[in-house]
Amino acid sequence: MCLSRRHFLGLGAGGFFAFAARHGIADLFAQDAPKAKSCIVLWMSGGPSQLDTFDPKGDSVKSIETASKEIRIAESLPRTAKAMSKLSVIRSMTSKEGDHQRATTFLHTGRPFVEGVAHPSSGAIVSREISSKPVTVPRYVTIGGNAFGPAFLGEEHGPFTVEDPEQALNTLRQLESRRARFKLLQDLGQEFEKAHDSDLLKRREGLVDRTAALLDTPFPKALDLAKESDATRDAYGRNRFGQGCLLARRLVEGGTRFVEVELGGWDTHRDNAALVKQNCATLDPAIAALVDDLEKRALLDSTMVLWMGEFGRTPALNADKGRDHYPKAFSAVLGGGGIPGGRVIGDTGRNGVDVTKDPVTVPDLFATMFERFGFDITKKYHDSAGAVVKMVEESSVIKGLKA
């Protein structure tokens, strides 16, 4: 790859350096939060059916016992059932956002989608609040999905994006092989900047510095899945999501504070039962292995695990034996990081049509997560226009999840 000065200066957000631009790098020895030090989000893109997973209803979905006497879940998650004493189910999530884009934004930022307005993601907020010290490993990483950025918090709090967990280390190795070119680009930038006072050049120079510095951190070792035994890799599942969950554990173990791993395919407007069964075959071993692995490595007490999607699915099947979008009543699963396991929050009645007990909003979920990190959830930021923005919109910490 030939990187001329003109090419370097002209690279846009979609280019090689955009990949590096979002590499926030964190202090491995950042100040400990009272309970949670890190969070792993398992993002179910498309909107998972709560009725066929963690809130089974009706004659068509068989439920099974779990390690918690309080919880029954769908039979498609037998390994996860054994981990439910460490996880709690929120069955009363509720929202008004039934569109994919709007709901995905809401569940990532805690704020409704507004065209042309960007708010920081939960990962960016964790990156911003966890430490202001010099950095050594990425604070915020996304694996296999679309990354929500830092908005007005600044690029240093944006996500390091990994498309394929099996190829991430190779990508960094390619960067390392171009170390000399980084130095050349820096020199070219300095010479050009003498004649052209440019904020863009300064940002490019800082970007090159951060990317080059990343190669000398523990981060490349964390990306090396080959360090894991075949038995461990098999336990998570030999697929992109399973290996992404394993990578998430390695990243948290190495000091990363927020990781999101995506599993798509949950938009089940047709053949819901078959598609959910297929997805759960991927999800079940991965989430069970992740929780077990975190516990064995004494990481579960300090690492929250959050399973969620943009909304749920309709209680009634449509003409194509599918389930449509249903934000009115859906589920999320949360455990670790000071969150007690084995509890059920809320209820959706016999048919799952309405939240009948203890409704939980999206901002409530954010407030609960940030409170476990020890953040001041009443904190306010100023956006790029100087407007005041709350860390969390009007909300309450979920009482039933207090330790």
C-alpha positions, 0 to 999 in steps of 0.5 A: 500500500503506497501512502503518499503525502497527498493520500495521507492528507486526503483520507476520509472517515472511511479510509485506513486511518478512520479504522485507527481514529476510533482507537481510544486507548485506556490506562490499564491501571485506571481508578477502580470503580466501586463495583463494575470495572468493565461491561460486555454488551451482547447486542442482538441485532434485529430485535430478539423475540423475548417470547422464545428466549427469556420470557417464554409464553404460550403453548408453542414455546416450551420453557425449562427450569434454570439454576435459579428457582425464580427463572424459567427460560425457553428450551432453546437455551439449555446451557444458559439455563445453568448460568441463570443464578448469575444473571437476572432477567428484566422482562418489563423493558418498554419503549416507543421506538419500533423502527430499527434505526431509531430503536438501535440509536435509543438502546445505544445512547439512551436518547431517542433518534433525532435526524442530524443530532449525535449523542455519545454511546454508552461505551463512549461515556464509560470511556470518558468517565473511567479515566482521564490518565494517559492510555495503554489499551483501548477503553471501548471496542466493538466486535462484528457490528456497527459502532456508535461513536463518541459524538461531542465527547471526542474521538479519543472516546470512540470505539476500536472496531473489530470486524472479524475477531479471527483477523484482528491480530493480523490487522495490527500486524499489518500496521506494525509492518508499516511502522516506518511509514508512520514515521514518514507520514509524521515528518511529512505532516510536520513539514507541511504544517510549518507552511499550513496552519491546519487543525486537520493536520494536527488531528492526523498527526495525533492519530498517527501517534496514537496508532503507532503507540498502540502497537507497543501496548498489551493490546495485540496480545489480547487480540491473539485468540490462538493463545486459547486452548481448543477446548476453550474456543470450542466451548464458546462456539467456532463462529464469529459471535462465539469467538467474539465473546471469547475475544471480549473476555480477553480484552476485559482481562487486558484492561478494556472497559467496554466491549460490544459483540453483535449477533445479527439475524433476529428480525424474524418476520418469517419463520420465527421458530426456525430462525430463533432456534438457529440463532440460539444455537449460536447464542447459547454456548457463547453466553454460557461459556462467557459467564462461566469463564469470567467467574473462573477468572475472578472477573464476573464480580467486576464485569457486567454482562448485558444481553439486549436488542433494539426491541422485542417481537409481537406475542401473536404470530403473523401470516408468515409464522413470524413475529413483528416489531414490538417495543411495548414489552420486551426483555433484557438480561443483566448480570455481573459487575455488582448486579445480583443474579437469579432475579426477575424484574417485571412481568408481562402477564399471561400473554406477554402483551403488556408490562403488568409490573415494574416497567423499566425504560431504556434510560432506567437501564442506562442509569443502572449500568452507570450507577454500578460503575460508580458514575454520578448519573446526574452529571451534565456535559456540554455539547459542541454547541455549548448546550447542556446534555445530561449523562442520563435522561429522566430515569431511576436505577432499577430497585430490584437489581440492587445488591 
